[in-house]
Amino acid sequence: MTEIEAAATEEIETEAGTGRVSWYEAETPAYVLAVSHGAGGGIEARDLRALAAVLPAHGVTVALVEQPWRVAGKKLAPAPKTLDAGWRGLWPALAKPGLPVIAGGRSAGARVACRTAAELGAVAVLALSFPLHPPGRPEKSRADELLGAGVPTLVVQGGNDPFGRPEEFPEGAFGLVEVPYGDHGFAVPKRAPLGQDEALMVITGGVVEWIASLP
């Protein structure tokens, strides 16, 4: 999938430290999709890059958000309370263009988006690889965070995600796109009947369709 360069990058001070936003701008945007990384990686994640490359052509400006701990070069993500504080501190910059903002994230970032969406005024939530439970611990469900988002929500989940396969998700008022054979990072095995680029197209196509359906 074609890589594109950010139109602009800005650093923003928050109570959790200095965060960073990289902007991938649509010519005539209808939304901003603000999407952050997980606890084990940054905005170089394949799904985040794919969204930044594809969505601007569909009228969605994409803001890839780096949490302060990541900007500071730390290896381990802080507690959820600190992640939420960092996201809150970055939100005014994300809302500054004056467009409706879709809050998004992958893994731990998806949890942050769900926990803060209603409070911050997000119009919807995109939850990529939502960590429904720790691997092998289905009894430690985080479904309440997803179900409590309070705004239209789309989950995009790998079919083989050890943090929660699509069939493990509860009934609820959210959409779900399955990426067949995908793991937590949406990597697909070489023996899978669809390639990596096709898996990314499932993600971007599903997100484009969902955003077009938002009220």
C-alpha positions as CSV (number, residue, x, y, z in Angstrom):
1,M,0.0,0.0,0.0
2,T,1.3,3.4,-1.0
3,E,3.0,5.4,1.8
4,I,2.3,9.2,2.1
5,E,4.1,11.9,4.0
6,A,2.3,13.9,6.7
7,A,1.3,17.4,5.6
8,A,2.2,18.8,9.0
9,T,3.4,17.5,12.4
10,E,2.9,19.4,15.7
11,E,4.0,18.8,19.3
12,I,1.5,19.6,22.0
13,E,2.0,19.9,25.7
14,T,-0.3,17.9,28.0
15,E,-0.3,17.2,31.7
16,A,1.1,13.8,30.8
17,G,4.0,15.3,28.8
18,T,4.6,16.3,25.2
19,G,2.4,14.5,22.6
20,R,2.6,14.7,18.8
21,V,0.1,14.8,16.0
22,S,0.9,14.1,12.3
23,W,-1.7,15.4,9.9
24,Y,-2.8,13.7,6.6
25,E,-5.2,16.2,5.1
26,A,-8.1,15.8,2.8
27,E,-8.8,18.5,0.3
28,T,-12.4,19.0,1.3
29,P,-12.7,17.2,4.6
30,A,-16.0,16.3,6.3
31,Y,-14.4,14.7,9.4
32,V,-11.2,14.4,11.3
33,L,-10.2,10.8,12.3
34,A,-7.9,11.1,15.3
35,V,-6.3,7.7,15.8
36,S,-3.7,6.7,18.3
37,H,-1.4,3.7,18.7
38,G,-1.3,0.8,21.2
39,A,0.9,0.0,24.1
40,G,3.4,-2.1,22.1
41,G,4.1,0.2,19.2
42,G,3.6,3.6,17.5
43,I,2.0,5.2,14.6
44,E,4.1,3.1,12.2
45,A,1.5,0.3,12.7
46,R,0.3,-1.0,9.3
47,D,-3.4,-0.3,9.9
48,L,-2.8,3.3,11.0
49,R,-0.5,3.9,7.9
50,A,-3.1,2.4,5.6
51,L,-5.9,4.7,7.0
52,A,-3.6,7.7,6.6
53,A,-2.9,6.8,3.0
54,V,-6.5,6.0,2.0
55,L,-9.0,8.1,3.9
56,P,-8.0,11.6,2.8
57,A,-9.3,10.8,-0.8
58,H,-12.6,10.0,0.9
59,G,-13.0,13.4,2.6
60,V,-11.5,12.4,5.9
61,T,-8.4,14.2,7.4
62,V,-6.4,11.7,9.4
63,A,-4.5,12.8,12.5
64,L,-2.1,10.1,13.8
65,V,-1.6,10.7,17.5
66,E,1.5,9.8,19.5
67,Q,1.0,9.6,23.2
68,P,3.5,11.5,25.4
69,W,5.2,8.3,26.7
70,R,5.9,7.3,23.1
71,V,7.3,10.7,22.1
72,A,9.6,10.5,25.2
73,G,11.0,7.2,23.9
74,K,9.8,5.1,26.8
75,K,9.3,1.4,26.2
76,L,6.3,0.8,28.4
77,A,2.9,2.5,28.3
78,P,1.7,4.2,31.5
79,A,-1.5,3.4,33.4
80,P,-4.9,4.0,31.7
81,K,-5.5,7.1,33.7
82,T,-2.3,8.7,32.3
83,L,-3.2,7.6,28.8
84,D,-6.6,9.3,29.1
85,A,-4.9,12.5,30.4
86,G,-2.6,12.6,27.5
87,W,-5.5,12.1,25.0
88,R,-7.6,14.8,26.7
89,G,-4.6,17.2,26.5
90,L,-4.3,16.6,22.7
91,W,-8.0,16.9,22.0
92,P,-8.2,20.7,21.5
93,A,-5.6,20.4,18.7
94,L,-7.6,17.6,17.1
95,A,-10.8,19.6,17.3
96,K,-9.2,22.9,16.2
97,P,-10.0,22.5,12.4
98,G,-13.7,22.8,13.5
99,L,-14.8,19.5,12.0
100,P,-16.6,16.6,13.6
101,V,-13.9,14.4,15.2
102,I,-14.0,10.6,15.2
103,A,-11.9,9.3,18.1
104,G,-9.9,6.2,17.2
105,G,-7.1,4.0,18.3
106,R,-5.7,0.6,18.1
107,S,-5.5,-1.8,21.1
108,A,-4.9,0.3,24.2
109,G,-5.6,3.4,22.1
110,A,-9.0,2.0,21.3
111,R,-9.8,1.7,25.0
112,V,-8.8,5.3,25.5
113,A,-11.1,6.4,22.7
114,C,-14.0,4.5,24.1
115,R,-13.5,5.7,27.7
116,T,-13.3,9.4,26.7
117,A,-15.5,9.8,23.6
118,A,-18.7,11.1,25.2
119,E,-16.8,13.4,27.6
120,L,-14.7,15.0,24.8
121,G,-17.5,15.3,22.2
122,A,-16.3,12.7,19.7
123,V,-19.0,12.0,17.1
124,A,-18.0,8.3,16.8
125,V,-15.3,5.8,17.8
126,L,-13.1,3.6,15.7
127,A,-11.7,0.7,17.7
128,L,-8.9,-1.2,15.9
129,S,-7.9,-4.5,17.5
130,F,-9.9,-3.8,20.6
131,P,-8.3,-5.8,23.4
132,L,-11.5,-7.4,24.7
133,H,-9.4,-9.4,27.3
134,P,-5.8,-10.3,28.0
135,P,-4.7,-13.4,25.9
136,G,-5.9,-16.6,27.5
137,R,-8.0,-14.7,30.1
138,P,-11.5,-14.3,28.6
139,E,-12.9,-13.8,32.1
140,K,-11.0,-10.4,32.3
141,S,-13.4,-8.8,29.9
142,R,-13.2,-5.1,29.0
143,A,-16.5,-5.2,27.1
144,D,-17.9,-2.5,29.4
145,E,-15.5,0.1,28.0
146,L,-16.6,-0.7,24.5
147,L,-20.3,-0.8,25.3
148,G,-20.1,2.4,27.3
149,A,-18.6,4.5,24.5
150,G,-22.0,6.3,24.0
151,V,-21.5,7.1,20.4
152,P,-21.6,5.2,17.1
153,T,-18.7,2.7,17.2
154,L,-16.9,0.4,14.8
155,V,-14.7,-2.4,15.9
156,V,-12.2,-3.8,13.3
157,Q,-10.8,-7.1,14.6
158,G,-8.5,-9.8,13.3
159,G,-10.1,-13.2,13.0
160,N,-7.2,-14.7,15.0
161,D,-6.7,-11.9,17.5
162,P,-5.6,-13.5,20.9
163,F,-7.0,-10.4,22.7
164,G,-10.5,-11.3,21.4
165,R,-11.7,-13.0,18.3
166,P,-14.7,-11.5,16.6
167,E,-17.1,-14.3,17.8
168,E,-16.1,-13.5,21.4
169,F,-17.6,-10.0,21.3
170,P,-20.9,-9.4,23.1
171,E,-24.1,-8.2,21.4
172,G,-24.1,-4.5,21.4
173,A,-24.8,-1.2,19.5
174,F,-21.5,-1.3,17.5
175,G,-20.5,-2.5,14.1
176,L,-17.8,-5.1,13.6
177,V,-15.5,-5.7,10.6
178,E,-13.5,-9.0,10.7
179,V,-10.1,-9.1,9.0
180,P,-9.9,-12.8,8.1
181,Y,-6.8,-14.6,9.6
182,G,-5.5,-11.4,11.1
183,D,-3.7,-11.3,14.4
184,H,-3.6,-8.4,16.9
185,G,-1.5,-6.3,14.4
186,F,-3.6,-7.5,11.4
187,A,-0.7,-9.6,10.1
188,V,-2.0,-12.5,8.1
189,P,0.0,-15.8,7.7
190,K,1.7,-16.5,4.3
191,R,-0.5,-19.5,3.9
192,A,-3.7,-17.5,4.2
193,P,-5.9,-17.2,1.1
194,L,-5.7,-13.4,1.3
195,G,-2.5,-11.3,1.2
196,Q,-1.4,-8.6,3.5
197,D,-2.4,-5.8,1.1
198,E,-5.9,-7.4,0.8
199,A,-6.2,-7.5,4.6
200,L,-5.4,-3.8,4.8
201,M,-8.1,-3.2,2.1
202,V,-10.6,-4.9,4.3
203,I,-9.8,-2.5,7.0
204,T,-9.8,0.7,4.9
205,G,-12.8,-0.3,2.9
206,G,-14.8,-1.1,6.1
207,V,-13.9,2.2,7.7
208,V,-14.7,4.2,4.6
209,E,-18.1,2.6,4.3
210,W,-18.8,3.1,8.0
211,I,-17.9,6.8,8.0
212,A,-20.1,7.3,5.0
213,S,-23.0,5.8,7.0
214,L,-22.6,8.1,10.0
215,P,-25.6,10.4,10.7
